[in-house]
Amino acid sequence: MAVLGYWDIRGLCHAIRLLLEYTETPYEDKLYSCGEAPDYDKSQWINEKEKLGLDFPNLPYFIDGTTKLTQSNAILRYIARKHNMCGETEEEILRVDMLENQIMDFRMSLVMVCYNPDFEKLKPGYLEQLPGKLKLFSNFLGDRKWFAGEKVLPGLPRGPSAWSPSRTSRTSWTALEKVAAYMKSSRFQKMPINNKMAKWGNKKL
């Protein structure tokens, strides 16, 4: 059974977990906790990080037999390749490549605000520019069922719901049977999205 190691939050592993569930890949969710303020002790991870044989010790990590990976995009790509989900045509491959990086930029812009001590001051500016960024995703989607075409590809779990103003409905990962079942299960962690030192999304429900 594969092992997915990460903090006990959604964060970068949310997309990975959704893809593992969708592909019915057996895995152990190895969770690490950091301490409370003000030190946010990370010894649970620090004490183990050099013992796993990782080339670039970091979280998240994914160990599948002799394959040991870090970097969330590399993990997503590895799982996707095993299930022929990286695109079949040159156009699909290019769309996945571009979307992968665009969504990472989109995510990091939110992370930088959430972990900033001046979160409340930065929040209005972030929300003001948000519709414009979401409109770019909507335009990129166009009339396609998914961002890359008619098939489910791994760029989507990371991004906004596949929504277009020209449609009366939307296609979402949460509507897929295996993903929906996971999100209704006790294994799914709705919150926290971010770690304890963040100013938003750091509380368990």
Residue pairs with C-beta under 8 A, 6 or more apart in sequence:
1 26
1 27
1 28
2 20
2 25
2 26
2 27
2 28
2 62
2 63
2 64
2 65
3 27
3 28
3 30
3 61
3 62
3 63
3 64
4 13
4 16
4 17
4 20
4 27
4 28
4 29
4 30
4 60
4 61
4 62
4 75
5 30
5 31
5 32
5 52
5 59
5 60
5 61
5 62
5 63
6 12
6 13
6 29
6 30
6 31
6 32
6 59
6 60
6 61
7 31
7 32
7 33
7 34
7 45
7 59
7 195
8 31
8 32
8 33
8 189
9 189
9 192
9 193
9 194
9 195
10 189
10 190
10 191
10 192
10 193
11 193
11 194
11 195
12 59
12 60
12 72
13 60
13 72
14 157
14 193
15 72
15 76
15 154
15 157
15 158
16 60
16 62
16 72
16 75
16 76
16 79
16 157
17 29
17 182
18 157
18 173
18 179
18 182
19 76
19 79
19 80
19 85
19 154
19 157
20 27
20 79
21 178
21 179
21 181
21 182
22 152
22 157
22 173
22 176
22 178
22 179
23 79
23 82
23 83
23 85
24 178
25 79
29 187
32 42
32 44
32 45
32 48
32 59
33 44
34 40
34 41
34 42
34 44
34 45
34 195
34 196
34 197
35 41
35 42
35 43
35 196
36 196
37 196
37 197
40 195
40 196
40 197
45 59
49 57
49 58
50 57
52 61
52 63
52 68
53 68
54 61
54 68
54 70
55 68
55 70
56 70
56 71
57 70
58 70
58 71
59 70
60 70
60 72
60 75
61 68
61 69
61 70
61 75
62 68
62 69
62 70
62 75
62 78
62 79
63 69
64 78
67 78
69 75
69 78
73 100
73 104
76 100
76 154
76 157
76 158
77 86
77 154
79 85
79 154
80 86
80 153
80 154
85 151
85 152
85 153
85 154
86 93
86 96
86 153
86 154
87 93
87 94
87 95
87 96
87 148
87 153
88 151
89 149
91 149
92 148
92 149
92 151
92 153
95 140
95 147
95 148
95 149
95 155
96 147
96 148
96 153
96 154
96 155
99 140
99 147
99 148
99 155
99 159
100 154
100 155
100 158
102 136
102 137
102 140
103 155
103 158
103 159
104 158
106 133
106 137
106 159
106 160
107 158
109 126
109 133
110 126
111 194
113 119
113 122
113 123
113 126
113 200
114 194
114 198
114 199
114 200
114 201
115 194
115 197
115 198
115 199
116 122
116 199
117 199
119 199
119 200
120 199
134 160
137 147
137 159
137 160
138 163
138 164
138 165
140 147
141 147
141 162
141 163
141 164
142 164
143 164
143 166
143 167
144 150
144 162
145 162
145 171
146 152
146 153
146 156
146 162
146 171
147 153
147 155
147 156
147 159
147 162
148 155
148 156
152 173
152 176
156 162
156 173
157 173
161 170
161 171
161 172
161 174
162 170
162 171
162 172
163 170
164 170
173 179
174 180
174 183
182 188
190 205
191 201
191 203
191 204
191 205
192 198
192 201
192 202
192 203
192 204
193 201
193 202
194 200
194 201
194 202
195 202
196 202
